[in-house]
Amino acid sequence: MNKLVLPKKKYKGIKIYCRICKVDNPKCNHFESFTYRVRVHIPGTQKSVKSKILNSKIYSDAVIEAINFEKHLKTNNYQTIVADSAEGNDYSVIDSIIKYNQYLNGESEYAQFKKSVTNEHRIRG
C-alpha cells in the first residue's frame, strides 16, 4: 500500500495518524496502518481539542469527513454525546440490594458475571 501524504495547502487540523504507534505525522514504516485524523480546537479553552480518526484513505474524502465532524461539533456545542452512558437505571435502594444479592449468589443472567461467594463472606462483608 502507498504511503499517505498531505498536500502543501492542507485542510486545517488534518494529520496522518498511525494506528500502531498512535502518533500524528509518524515517521514509522507502518504504511498499511496509516489513516487521516482530524483535530478540532474547542473555542474558549487553551489546549482542549476533539479528535476523530477518519475512515477515508483518499484525502478529498477525508476533508469532507472532517468538515462534517466540525459541523457536528458546532451544532452540539462541542460536546460528544454518548446515548448509552447517559441512561441510568430506575432501581430503588431495595431493588439494588436484591440485585446485588442475586449477583453474589451467582444468579446473574450473564455467564461472565457468575460468582461463587460463601455465606461466611456475605455475613462478614
VMD Tcl script that builds the backbone (N, CA, C; Angstrom):
set m [mol new atoms 375]
animate dup $m
set s [atomselect $m all]
$s set {name element resname resid chain x y z} {
  {N N MET 1 A 0.843 -1.175 0.000}
  {CA C MET 1 A 0.000 0.000 0.000}
  {C C MET 1 A 0.889 1.239 0.000}
  {N N ASN 2 A 0.416 2.287 -0.630}
  {CA C ASN 2 A 1.179 3.526 -0.716}
  {C C ASN 2 A 1.098 4.314 0.582}
  {N N LYS 3 A 2.103 5.091 0.801}
  {CA C LYS 3 A 2.154 5.949 1.972}
  {C C LYS 3 A 1.197 7.124 1.781}
  {N N LEU 4 A 0.441 7.466 2.824}
  {CA C LEU 4 A -0.453 8.626 2.749}
  {C C LEU 4 A 0.377 9.895 2.847}
  {N N VAL 5 A 0.016 10.894 2.081}
  {CA C VAL 5 A 0.717 12.179 2.118}
  {C C VAL 5 A -0.303 13.292 2.220}
  {N N LEU 6 A 0.130 14.404 2.787}
  {CA C LEU 6 A -0.700 15.596 2.870}
  {C C LEU 6 A -0.238 16.582 1.803}
  {N N PRO 7 A -1.163 17.304 1.163}
  {CA C PRO 7 A -0.743 18.307 0.184}
  {C C PRO 7 A -0.101 19.509 0.879}
  {N N LYS 8 A 0.531 20.363 0.102}
  {CA C LYS 8 A 1.196 21.535 0.690}
  {C C LYS 8 A 0.194 22.467 1.356}
  {N N LYS 9 A -0.957 22.667 0.713}
  {CA C LYS 9 A -2.001 23.501 1.312}
  {C C LYS 9 A -3.064 22.571 1.880}
  {N N LYS 10 A -2.787 22.029 3.039}
  {CA C LYS 10 A -3.685 21.054 3.646}
  {C C LYS 10 A -4.814 21.739 4.399}
  {N N TYR 11 A -5.880 20.990 4.622}
  {CA C TYR 11 A -7.017 21.476 5.393}
  {C C TYR 11 A -6.604 21.568 6.859}
  {N N LYS 12 A -7.049 22.598 7.539}
  {CA C LYS 12 A -6.655 22.851 8.917}
  {C C LYS 12 A -7.096 21.718 9.844}
  {N N GLY 13 A -6.154 21.120 10.545}
  {CA C GLY 13 A -6.453 20.111 11.556}
  {C C GLY 13 A -6.290 18.677 11.102}
  {N N ILE 14 A -6.106 18.432 9.811}
  {CA C ILE 14 A -5.958 17.054 9.340}
  {C C ILE 14 A -4.504 16.620 9.461}
  {N N LYS 15 A -4.320 15.462 10.029}
  {CA C LYS 15 A -2.996 14.871 10.220}
  {C C LYS 15 A -3.022 13.443 9.697}
  {N N ILE 16 A -1.844 12.873 9.480}
  {CA C ILE 16 A -1.734 11.449 9.186}
  {C C ILE 16 A -1.473 10.763 10.519}
  {N N TYR 17 A -2.201 9.693 10.784}
  {CA C TYR 17 A -2.159 9.020 12.084}
  {C C TYR 17 A -1.798 7.554 11.890}
  {N N CYS 18 A -0.873 7.046 12.696}
  {CA C CYS 18 A -0.501 5.632 12.670}
  {C C CYS 18 A -1.258 4.933 13.793}
  {N N ARG 19 A -2.050 3.924 13.429}
  {CA C ARG 19 A -2.841 3.200 14.433}
  {C C ARG 19 A -1.978 2.298 15.307}
  {N N ILE 20 A -0.802 1.906 14.850}
  {CA C ILE 20 A 0.074 1.042 15.640}
  {C C ILE 20 A 0.876 1.876 16.634}
  {N N CYS 21 A 1.527 2.930 16.145}
  {CA C CYS 21 A 2.357 3.785 17.014}
  {C C CYS 21 A 1.513 4.783 17.806}
  {N N LYS 22 A 0.284 5.036 17.349}
  {CA C LYS 22 A -0.622 6.006 17.971}
  {C C LYS 22 A 0.009 7.397 18.032}
  {N N VAL 23 A 0.507 7.845 16.863}
  {CA C VAL 23 A 1.201 9.122 16.761}
  {C C VAL 23 A 0.700 9.856 15.520}
  {N N ASP 24 A 0.548 11.189 15.634}
  {CA C ASP 24 A 0.258 12.006 14.459}
  {C C ASP 24 A 1.543 12.247 13.686}
  {N N ASN 25 A 1.422 12.353 12.379}
  {CA C ASN 25 A 2.541 12.576 11.466}
  {C C ASN 25 A 3.714 11.653 11.785}
  {N N PRO 26 A 3.505 10.333 11.671}
  {CA C PRO 26 A 4.528 9.373 12.082}
  {C C PRO 26 A 5.697 9.301 11.109}
  {N N LYS 27 A 6.809 8.851 11.620}
  {CA C LYS 27 A 7.991 8.624 10.802}
  {C C LYS 27 A 8.287 7.128 10.695}
  {N N CYS 28 A 7.314 6.299 11.064}
  {CA C CYS 28 A 7.484 4.849 11.042}
  {C C CYS 28 A 7.176 4.292 9.643}
  {N N ASN 29 A 7.321 2.993 9.491}
  {CA C ASN 29 A 7.077 2.345 8.208}
  {C C ASN 29 A 5.821 1.479 8.212}
  {N N HIS 30 A 4.863 1.769 9.064}
  {CA C HIS 30 A 3.608 1.022 9.126}
  {C C HIS 30 A 2.610 1.629 8.136}
  {N N PHE 31 A 2.946 1.658 6.867}
  {CA C PHE 31 A 2.139 2.350 5.873}
  {C C PHE 31 A 0.718 1.804 5.783}
  {N N GLU 32 A 0.529 0.518 6.020}
  {CA C GLU 32 A -0.803 -0.063 5.912}
  {C C GLU 32 A -1.718 0.374 7.057}
  {N N SER 33 A -1.165 0.882 8.141}
  {CA C SER 33 A -1.985 1.303 9.281}
  {C C SER 33 A -2.154 2.819 9.351}
  {N N PHE 34 A -1.701 3.538 8.333}
  {CA C PHE 34 A -1.873 4.991 8.311}
  {C C PHE 34 A -3.311 5.346 7.954}
  {N N THR 35 A -3.864 6.322 8.656}
  {CA C THR 35 A -5.176 6.878 8.339}
  {C C THR 35 A -5.107 8.379 8.536}
  {N N TYR 36 A -6.140 9.072 8.115}
  {CA C TYR 36 A -6.236 10.503 8.364}
  {C C TYR 36 A -6.972 10.722 9.679}
  {N N ARG 37 A -6.575 11.791 10.366}
  {CA C ARG 37 A -7.184 12.133 11.647}
  {C C ARG 37 A -7.386 13.637 11.675}
  {N N VAL 38 A -8.496 14.068 12.218}
  {CA C VAL 38 A -8.761 15.498 12.324}
  {C C VAL 38 A -8.798 15.883 13.800}
  {N N ARG 39 A -8.215 17.042 14.091}
  {CA C ARG 39 A -8.219 17.594 15.446}
  {C C ARG 39 A -8.843 18.972 15.380}
  {N N VAL 40 A -9.879 19.191 16.204}
  {CA C VAL 40 A -10.605 20.452 16.213}
  {C C VAL 40 A -10.410 21.112 17.570}
  {N N HIS 41 A -9.930 22.354 17.559}
  {CA C HIS 41 A -9.737 23.110 18.795}
  {C C HIS 41 A -11.085 23.594 19.309}
  {N N ILE 42 A -11.296 23.485 20.626}
  {CA C ILE 42 A -12.535 23.941 21.246}
  {C C ILE 42 A -12.347 25.405 21.631}
  {N N PRO 43 A -13.176 26.304 21.081}
  {CA C PRO 43 A -13.017 27.722 21.388}
  {C C PRO 43 A -13.282 28.014 22.863}
  {N N GLY 44 A -12.560 28.977 23.388}
  {CA C GLY 44 A -12.709 29.359 24.784}
  {C C GLY 44 A -11.805 28.577 25.725}
  {N N THR 45 A -11.021 27.651 25.197}
  {CA C THR 45 A -10.079 26.891 26.007}
  {C C THR 45 A -8.686 27.070 25.421}
  {N N GLN 46 A -7.674 26.733 26.210}
  {CA C GLN 46 A -6.313 26.888 25.710}
  {C C GLN 46 A -5.839 25.669 24.934}
  {N N LYS 47 A -6.020 24.474 25.493}
  {CA C LYS 47 A -5.445 23.289 24.870}
  {C C LYS 47 A -6.448 22.177 24.583}
  {N N SER 48 A -7.721 22.387 24.830}
  {CA C SER 48 A -8.701 21.314 24.634}
  {C C SER 48 A -9.002 21.114 23.154}
  {N N VAL 49 A -8.986 19.854 22.740}
  {CA C VAL 49 A -9.302 19.509 21.350}
  {C C VAL 49 A -10.203 18.281 21.339}
  {N N LYS 50 A -10.944 18.137 20.262}
  {CA C LYS 50 A -11.708 16.930 19.971}
  {C C LYS 50 A -11.094 16.351 18.711}
  {N N SER 51 A -10.881 15.051 18.688}
  {CA C SER 51 A -10.263 14.438 17.521}
  {C C SER 51 A -11.083 13.240 17.072}
  {N N LYS 52 A -10.911 12.899 15.788}
  {CA C LYS 52 A -11.619 11.763 15.216}
  {C C LYS 52 A -10.735 11.139 14.150}
  {N N ILE 53 A -10.654 9.819 14.176}
  {CA C ILE 53 A -9.941 9.094 13.129}
  {C C ILE 53 A -10.908 8.932 11.969}
  {N N LEU 54 A -10.500 9.399 10.803}
  {CA C LEU 54 A -11.371 9.397 9.636}
  {C C LEU 54 A -11.298 8.060 8.917}
  {N N ASN 55 A -12.401 7.659 8.297}
  {CA C ASN 55 A -12.482 6.361 7.634}
  {C C ASN 55 A -11.813 6.346 6.273}
  {N N SER 56 A -11.770 7.468 5.605}
  {CA C SER 56 A -11.310 7.520 4.224}
  {C C SER 56 A -9.789 7.492 4.118}
  {N N LYS 57 A -9.301 6.832 3.081}
  {CA C LYS 57 A -7.873 6.827 2.764}
  {C C LYS 57 A -7.571 7.818 1.632}
  {N N ILE 58 A -8.616 8.429 1.060}
  {CA C ILE 58 A -8.471 9.422 -0.003}
  {C C ILE 58 A -8.594 10.798 0.632}
  {N N TYR 59 A -7.637 11.686 0.322}
  {CA C TYR 59 A -7.561 12.970 1.009}
  {C C TYR 59 A -8.819 13.805 0.812}
  {N N SER 60 A -9.363 13.879 -0.386}
  {CA C SER 60 A -10.538 14.720 -0.636}
  {C C SER 60 A -11.747 14.221 0.150}
  {N N ASP 61 A -11.906 12.906 0.262}
  {CA C ASP 61 A -12.999 12.364 1.064}
  {C C ASP 61 A -12.766 12.610 2.551}
  {N N ALA 62 A -11.509 12.579 2.975}
  {CA C ALA 62 A -11.177 12.843 4.372}
  {C C ALA 62 A -11.497 14.286 4.747}
  {N N VAL 63 A -11.294 15.214 3.813}
  {CA C VAL 63 A -11.629 16.616 4.068}
  {C C VAL 63 A -13.136 16.766 4.264}
  {N N ILE 64 A -13.916 16.075 3.456}
  {CA C ILE 64 A -15.377 16.130 3.589}
  {C C ILE 64 A -15.806 15.571 4.943}
  {N N GLU 65 A -15.197 14.452 5.361}
  {CA C GLU 65 A -15.500 13.880 6.683}
  {C C GLU 65 A -15.126 14.850 7.798}
  {N N ALA 66 A -13.987 15.529 7.645}
  {CA C ALA 66 A -13.535 16.481 8.665}
  {C C ALA 66 A -14.500 17.655 8.774}
  {N N ILE 67 A -14.971 18.149 7.649}
  {CA C ILE 67 A -15.923 19.264 7.662}
  {C C ILE 67 A -17.220 18.833 8.336}
  {N N ASN 68 A -17.694 17.633 8.029}
  {CA C ASN 68 A -18.922 17.131 8.668}
  {C C ASN 68 A -18.737 16.961 10.171}
  {N N PHE 69 A -17.557 16.504 10.592}
  {CA C PHE 69 A -17.270 16.348 12.023}
  {C C PHE 69 A -17.282 17.699 12.722}
  {N N GLU 70 A -16.694 18.721 12.096}
  {CA C GLU 70 A -16.686 20.063 12.688}
  {C C GLU 70 A -18.101 20.620 12.796}
  {N N LYS 71 A -18.911 20.410 11.759}
  {CA C LYS 71 A -20.299 20.882 11.801}
  {C C LYS 71 A -21.066 20.192 12.919}
  {N N HIS 72 A -20.830 18.886 13.073}
  {CA C HIS 72 A -21.497 18.125 14.135}
  {C C HIS 72 A -21.100 18.657 15.511}
  {N N LEU 73 A -19.825 18.967 15.695}
  {CA C LEU 73 A -19.383 19.510 16.980}
  {C C LEU 73 A -19.991 20.881 17.245}
  {N N LYS 74 A -20.048 21.721 16.220}
  {CA C LYS 74 A -20.608 23.065 16.404}
  {C C LYS 74 A -22.086 23.016 16.745}
  {N N THR 75 A -22.831 22.112 16.109}
  {CA C THR 75 A -24.266 22.022 16.408}
  {C C THR 75 A -24.523 21.484 17.809}
  {N N ASN 76 A -23.602 20.658 18.331}
  {CA C ASN 76 A -23.761 20.101 19.679}
  {C C ASN 76 A -22.971 20.868 20.718}
  {N N ASN 77 A -22.555 22.089 20.383}
  {CA C ASN 77 A -21.811 22.954 21.308}
  {C C ASN 77 A -20.528 22.278 21.795}
  {N N TYR 78 A -19.840 21.615 20.874}
  {CA C TYR 78 A -18.561 20.941 21.111}
  {C C TYR 78 A -18.637 19.847 22.179}
  {N N GLN 79 A -19.796 19.220 22.288}
  {CA C GLN 79 A -19.976 18.093 23.197}
  {C C GLN 79 A -20.191 16.844 22.368}
  {N N THR 80 A -19.475 15.761 22.707}
  {CA C THR 80 A -19.745 14.482 22.066}
  {C C THR 80 A -20.756 13.760 22.931}
  {N N ILE 81 A -21.847 13.347 22.327}
  {CA C ILE 81 A -22.958 12.755 23.066}
  {C C ILE 81 A -22.885 11.245 22.946}
  {N N VAL 82 A -22.872 10.582 24.089}
  {CA C VAL 82 A -22.919 9.124 24.125}
  {C C VAL 82 A -24.246 8.755 24.754}
  {N N ALA 83 A -25.151 8.208 23.963}
  {CA C ALA 83 A -26.522 7.966 24.420}
  {C C ALA 83 A -26.593 6.854 25.459}
  {N N ASP 84 A -25.800 5.792 25.303}
  {CA C ASP 84 A -25.926 4.654 26.207}
  {C C ASP 84 A -25.471 4.979 27.625}
  {N N SER 85 A -24.404 5.751 27.770}
  {CA C SER 85 A -23.891 6.032 29.105}
  {C C SER 85 A -24.737 7.071 29.827}
  {N N ALA 86 A -25.511 7.867 29.106}
  {CA C ALA 86 A -26.332 8.887 29.736}
  {C C ALA 86 A -27.563 8.278 30.405}
  {N N GLU 87 A -27.982 7.115 29.951}
  {CA C GLU 87 A -29.157 6.496 30.521}
  {C C GLU 87 A -28.797 5.794 31.823}
  {N N GLY 88 A -29.627 5.960 32.816}
  {CA C GLY 88 A -29.392 5.305 34.088}
  {C C GLY 88 A -30.361 4.149 34.269}
  {N N ASN 89 A -30.467 3.671 35.487}
  {CA C ASN 89 A -31.457 2.643 35.766}
  {C C ASN 89 A -32.470 3.219 36.737}
  {N N ASP 90 A -33.548 2.528 36.912}
  {CA C ASP 90 A -34.604 3.024 37.794}
  {C C ASP 90 A -34.752 2.146 39.035}
  {N N TYR 91 A -33.635 1.643 39.555}
  {CA C TYR 91 A -33.668 0.806 40.746}
  {C C TYR 91 A -33.786 1.668 41.993}
  {N N SER 92 A -34.604 1.210 42.937}
  {CA C SER 92 A -34.624 1.831 44.253}
  {C C SER 92 A -33.506 1.193 45.073}
  {N N VAL 93 A -33.357 1.631 46.303}
  {CA C VAL 93 A -32.309 1.073 47.158}
  {C C VAL 93 A -32.582 -0.401 47.432}
  {N N ILE 94 A -33.825 -0.743 47.667}
  {CA C ILE 94 A -34.179 -2.134 47.960}
  {C C ILE 94 A -33.959 -3.009 46.733}
  {N N ASP 95 A -34.346 -2.507 45.567}
  {CA C ASP 95 A -34.116 -3.262 44.330}
  {C C ASP 95 A -32.624 -3.480 44.091}
  {N N SER 96 A -31.828 -2.475 44.403}
  {CA C SER 96 A -30.379 -2.604 44.222}
  {C C SER 96 A -29.792 -3.662 45.146}
  {N N ILE 97 A -30.274 -3.713 46.393}
  {CA C ILE 97 A -29.799 -4.721 47.340}
  {C C ILE 97 A -30.173 -6.120 46.856}
  {N N ILE 98 A -31.385 -6.263 46.351}
  {CA C ILE 98 A -31.821 -7.565 45.826}
  {C C ILE 98 A -30.963 -7.973 44.642}
  {N N LYS 99 A -30.720 -7.046 43.730}
  {CA C LYS 99 A -29.872 -7.343 42.563}
  {C C LYS 99 A -28.460 -7.732 42.998}
  {N N TYR 100 A -27.916 -7.039 44.003}
  {CA C TYR 100 A -26.568 -7.344 44.477}
  {C C TYR 100 A -26.511 -8.734 45.106}
  {N N ASN 101 A -27.517 -9.088 45.894}
  {CA C ASN 101 A -27.557 -10.432 46.477}
  {C C ASN 101 A -27.686 -11.501 45.401}
  {N N GLN 102 A -28.470 -11.241 44.369}
  {CA C GLN 102 A -28.563 -12.179 43.254}
  {C C GLN 102 A -27.204 -12.328 42.567}
  {N N TYR 103 A -26.495 -11.229 42.443}
  {CA C TYR 103 A -25.152 -11.246 41.849}
  {C C TYR 103 A -24.201 -12.095 42.684}
  {N N LEU 104 A -24.236 -11.939 44.009}
  {CA C LEU 104 A -23.358 -12.712 44.889}
  {C C LEU 104 A -23.729 -14.194 44.893}
  {N N ASN 105 A -25.005 -14.509 44.704}
  {CA C ASN 105 A -25.436 -15.901 44.667}
  {C C ASN 105 A -25.145 -16.564 43.324}
  {N N GLY 106 A -24.684 -15.807 42.356}
  {CA C GLY 106 A -24.391 -16.369 41.038}
  {C C GLY 106 A -25.615 -16.467 40.157}
  {N N GLU 107 A -26.640 -15.700 40.453}
  {CA C GLU 107 A -27.881 -15.741 39.694}
  {C C GLU 107 A -27.931 -14.648 38.632}
  {N N SER 108 A -26.805 -14.334 38.064}
  {CA C SER 108 A -26.740 -13.307 37.031}
  {C C SER 108 A -27.133 -13.896 35.694}
  {N N GLU 109 A -27.689 -13.068 34.827}
  {CA C GLU 109 A -28.108 -13.552 33.514}
  {C C GLU 109 A -26.926 -13.720 32.566}
  {N N TYR 110 A -25.792 -13.157 32.882}
  {CA C TYR 110 A -24.608 -13.265 32.035}
  {C C TYR 110 A -23.609 -14.232 32.658}
  {N N ALA 111 A -23.044 -15.107 31.853}
  {CA C ALA 111 A -22.145 -16.148 32.354}
  {C C ALA 111 A -20.867 -15.558 32.927}
  {N N GLN 112 A -20.376 -14.454 32.371}
  {CA C GLN 112 A -19.110 -13.902 32.843}
  {C C GLN 112 A -19.243 -13.219 34.206}
  {N N PHE 113 A -20.480 -12.966 34.662}
  {CA C PHE 113 A -20.668 -12.309 35.948}
  {C C PHE 113 A -21.023 -13.267 37.069}
  {N N LYS 114 A -21.023 -14.547 36.846}
  {CA C LYS 114 A -21.386 -15.520 37.875}
  {C C LYS 114 A -20.290 -15.572 38.937}
  {N N LYS 115 A -20.692 -15.502 40.202}
  {CA C LYS 115 A -19.767 -15.526 41.334}
  {C C LYS 115 A -20.114 -16.677 42.245}
  {N N SER 116 A -19.121 -17.196 42.916}
  {CA C SER 116 A -19.364 -18.187 43.958}
  {C C SER 116 A -18.761 -17.633 45.247}
  {N N VAL 117 A -19.626 -17.049 46.062}
  {CA C VAL 117 A -19.223 -16.421 47.317}
  {C C VAL 117 A -19.871 -17.198 48.447}
  {N N THR 118 A -19.092 -17.523 49.479}
  {CA C THR 118 A -19.620 -18.302 50.588}
  {C C THR 118 A -20.517 -17.438 51.473}
  {N N ASN 119 A -21.355 -18.092 52.260}
  {CA C ASN 119 A -22.242 -17.365 53.183}
  {C C ASN 119 A -21.439 -16.639 54.240}
  {N N GLU 120 A -20.326 -17.212 54.688}
  {CA C GLU 120 A -19.486 -16.553 55.704}
  {C C GLU 120 A -18.962 -15.219 55.182}
  {N N HIS 121 A -18.590 -15.200 53.929}
  {CA C HIS 121 A -18.073 -13.951 53.341}
  {C C HIS 121 A -19.187 -12.911 53.243}
  {N N ARG 122 A -20.400 -13.322 52.888}
  {CA C ARG 122 A -21.515 -12.387 52.778}
  {C C ARG 122 A -21.888 -11.818 54.136}
  {N N ILE 123 A -21.828 -12.643 55.163}
  {CA C ILE 123 A -22.201 -12.182 56.510}
  {C C ILE 123 A -21.172 -11.202 57.050}
  {N N ARG 124 A -19.889 -11.477 56.838}
  {CA C ARG 124 A -18.834 -10.583 57.339}
  {C C ARG 124 A -18.779 -9.278 56.565}
  {N N GLY 125 A -19.029 -9.338 55.257}
  {CA C GLY 125 A -18.854 -8.176 54.403}
  {C C GLY 125 A -19.909 -7.195 54.554}
}
mol reanalyze $m
mol bondsrecalc $m
mol representation Tube
mol addrep $m
